[in-house]
């Protein structure tokens, strides 16, 4: 027992003995139990009773001072000891927190290795394409896919089979627009591939766990890329992580990088490594923001849960010292176009459509995405693609 606890123990034991002198309802066993509970020492009540007689005599004679009668220096020492104990407790809490974080990171790393290194086979499908020149490229946004959620409401039905149908329809729309504009290259931005577990009702609605969700949607996207690879000179793929795909329900508990979206580039690289005109690109400056150039136009893309359409152009310009010409955002589950300081802010909807959570906050919208045609002078036209 440390010095602080000894003082507290003596104070309480002395108070109990005084009450015993004045109050016959307090039994000697009560005092014995108190000592046993406090310091773990088991003593018989008769031992306490016999020893107390001598203590009473010393108290009456003034030979024993009460523990509460401390000098200033003794009081200061108690305070110092309490501070040191608190510092030690805080240090222990911080140490344990760091250990937990490192353990979580190691577990996440092991999961990545298992998915990417052991379970992904490169595709052996052949892609045949002929290079050509054109005045435009396509900027395709596939965001808020929400794989794994199952919806069955009065205005929307969604499951993994319907997701497959919607991805296939979206792929067909890409090829139609490509044929219409004779677009040369395709820039595909993908965000928030999973439904995740961020809301309690999403956990109830999800019929696939995170790993199943990830594998299923990764294969759908791989098939989509293989199909369109036959029609473009080059395909450039970027990923912008969303809030649904984090592996922790509470955002304050999530660590940087603990997001299933960040695994998608590794999966696609392994799966599509034999297709030479597909380039899986990295976000080199900020892991959550894709930055690239199409025919002289600066393109920025983020999922949108940290950005607002009205201020994103200013924020990105001040952050990176580069003014964007086009910004892609998702997260708000609706298609939209806003002009901010001559920059085009394009918002894309979601593949799943309205779910229970959206309905609970009175938000409804059809499943939709956007496809942009980009030329040397910027945005040529924007296609509003409905997926239902």
Buried (B, 14 or more C-beta within 10 A) or exposed (E): EEEBEEBBBEEBBBEBBBEBEEEEEBEBEBBBBBBEEBEEEEBEBEEBBEEBEEBBEEBEEEEBEEBEEBEEEEEEBBEEBEEEEEEEEEEEEEEEEEEEEEEBBEEBEEBBEEBBEEEBEEBEEEBEBEEEEBBBBBBBBBBBBBBBBBBEBEEBEBBBEBBBEBBBBBBEBBBEBBEEBEBBBBBBBBBBBBBBBBBEEBEEBBEBEBEBBBBBBBBBBBBBBBBBBBBBBBBBBBBBBBBBBBBBBEEEEBBEBBBBBBBBBBBBBBBBEEBEBBBBBEBEEBBBBBBBEBBEBBBBBBBBBEBEBEEBBEBBBEEBEEBBBBBBBBBBBBBBBBEBEEBBBBBBBBBBBBBBBBBEEEEBBBBBBBBBBBBEEBBBEBBEBEBB
